Amino acid sequence: MTRVYPSNVAERLETTTTSSSPAGSNDSAAILTVWKKSLLFNCNGFTVFDGKGNLVFRVDNYVAGNKGEIVLMDATGKPILTIRRKIRLSLGDNWLVYDGESAVNPLFLARKYVNILNTKYLANVSLGTGGSGSSSLSSLSSSGDGKNVLYEIEGCFAQRCCVVLDKKRRRVAEIKPKEPVGEVAFGLDVFRLIVQPEIDAPLAMALVIILDQMFGSSRRLMSK
């Protein structure tokens, strides 16, 4: 991995609230710091740190790469999930999540919720057609038909204030603004992702990427 920022960047972005759990969570929740910035020059993307300042996820949109997909990688650059927009025979803003760099048998489908009378609901996530493999993401979706809604997402992504709810209306993941550290205030490009044990952290981060595509600024990671 080519690192282009000084080593104290992670320390500055390190989460300062790991000792206290948010309402409705427990001590086993993972509190990640998401930075809407690639570690590479001339790239758009995300960099994600854990509570100790360690790099856990990264997204880099290489200028010479394939603009038809977004790849979520681990700290070493190994692909974990690939996110593609569903275009053919698709009504609305729908996104498919695949295991690794696969292009078949999506694990999950995320659909944008459009209703001018109710702007609280942002999207829902259902099972994909399945797929083989040993990861927990694959096993979750192996029997799905793409119609069974697993999660609903509510809130306002523009303000970095969202919640992911499971079928029992439990908060399994949350997006929250990053608190100031001393006199250092963070903008909207740095925020927290709180992940409960009931959802995989890579999937939670994939949902952040999808929400940014659905509701983020006009500068997207993918071309339309």
WONOR-V621339 format. One line per field, one symbol per residue. ss: DSSP state (@ for helix, = for strand, . for the rest). phi: phi as a letter, one per 40 degrees, with the letter a starting at -180 (. if undefined). burial: + if it has 16 or more other C-alpha atoms within 10 Angstrom, else -. Layout:
ss: ???
phi: ???
burial: ???
//
This chain:
ss: .......@@@@@@................======........======.....=======........=====....========.......======........=====........=======........@@@@@@.......========@@@.=====.....=======...=..=.....======.....@@@@@@@@@@@@@@@.........
phi: .ccbbccccccccdcbbccbccdgbbccccbbbbbcaccbcfbcibbbbcccgccbbabbbcdcccccabbcbcccgccbbbbbccbcfbbgbbbbbbcfbcbbfccabbbccbaccacccbabbbccchhchbccccccbcbcbgbcccbbbbhbcdcfbbbbbcccgccbaabbccccbgccbbcccbacbbbcccbcdccdccccccccccbccccccbcc
burial: ---------+--++++-+------+---++++++++++++---++++++++++-++++++++------+++++++---++++++++------+++++++++---+++++++++-------+++++++++++-----++--++-+-+--+++++++++--+++++++----+++++++++----------+++++++--+-++++++++++++++------+---
//
